[in-house]
Amino acid sequence: MLTPSISDADFPIPKTFRESAVLVPVFRDDAGEVQIVMVRRSAFGVHGGQLAFPGGKRDPEDESLQATALREAYEEVKLLPTNVEILTSLPSVPVPSGFQISPFLGRIARPEVWEWQTREIDEVLEIPLRHLADTATHTEEEWNLPGWPGPRRVPYFRVGDYKLWGASYRIIQPLIPRLLAGEWEV
């Protein structure tokens, strides 16, 4: 019997959402390669150890979701808003935890050394776009995580010893061909 793939039908999406936003930071390295910046969350919480984009929930004082993404990127990885040029907003991603994630693609001036908030972040990763575009890094496995209705096939990218899946996967997967096509000047 085939195991069903993971789908939104398996995980009911709430009718009301809490707003959140993430920054999808990109830059060209010294060799001219496009790099995508992600963080690995620290071990606590429901998303502990997962790969993610810098971001979080909207605060009442944030004037927009873009402002939320920039504020969170600064709080989490010390990326100054003045070192980010927002290229576009990307389609929002609803998640079963009740958040609607609004991603913003931003070209960044990479800091000389990454710093991060150690309570929330274990490391900052620079992932070559060509790595994610390589079909050998894209796979799926059968998983059965707590709270799931049963085993499901989960698509993900292999990034070193880590698996890039879930909402971050849903944000980056459709973005890869657009970045490869040069839709934005990175």
C-alpha positions, 0 to 999 in steps of 0.5 A, spaced: 500 500 500 502 506 498 503 511 503 500 518 502 504 524 500 503 530 506 498 535 504 494 540 507 488 536 507 492 532 512 493 538 517 487 542 517 489 549 516 485 554 522 480 559 519 484 565 523 491 566 523 497 570 526 501 574 522 508 572 521 514 574 516 520 571 514 526 574 510 529 570 504 536 573 504 540 572 498 547 574 495 552 573 490 559 570 493 566 572 491 565 567 486 559 570 483 555 564 486 548 565 489 547 564 496 541 563 500 541 564 507 538 560 512 538 559 520 538 552 524 533 553 530 536 551 536 533 545 540 527 548 543 520 548 541 516 545 536 521 547 530 527 545 534 533 543 530 529 545 523 532 549 517 528 556 517 529 563 514 530 569 519 523 571 521 517 571 526 510 573 528 508 580 527 509 585 533 503 590 534 508 596 533 511 593 526 508 598 521 508 592 515 509 585 515 516 587 511 518 591 517 516 584 521 521 580 516 526 586 517 526 586 524 526 579 526 532 578 521 536 583 525 534 580 532 536 573 530 542 574 525 544 581 526 542 583 519 541 591 519 535 593 515 540 598 511 543 592 508 537 589 505 534 591 499 527 587 498 526 584 491 519 582 492 514 579 496 513 572 495 506 568 496 504 567 503 504 560 506 499 558 511 501 553 517 497 548 521 500 551 527 496 557 526 501 562 522 500 565 516 508 566 513 509 572 509 516 571 505 520 577 503 526 576 498 531 580 499 538 581 496 543 583 502 550 585 503 553 579 507 556 581 514 563 579 514 562 575 520 555 572 522 552 573 529 546 570 531 541 570 537 544 563 541 537 562 544 533 561 538 539 560 533 544 554 533 547 556 526 547 561 520 548 557 513 549 559 506 546 554 501 549 555 494 543 556 489 546 550 485 546 545 491 538 546 491 537 546 484 541 539 483 536 534 483 540 529 487 539 533 493 531 533 492 528 527 495 522 524 500 521 519 505 516 516 509 515 520 516 510 519 522 511 525 526 507 526 533 500 529 531 500 526 524 494 522 522 499 517 520 505 516 515 506 520 510 511 522 504 515 528 506 519 532 500 525 535 502 532 538 500 538 535 503 543 540 506 549 537 509 546 533 515 540 537 515 533 536 512 530 542 509 522 541 509 516 544 511 514 551 510 521 553 508 521 548 503 514 550 501 517 557 500 524 555 497 522 550 492 518 554 487 523 560 488 529 556 485 527 556 478 525 563 478 532 565 481 536 560 476 532 564 471 535 571 473 528 574 475 531 578 480 538 581 480 542 578 486 
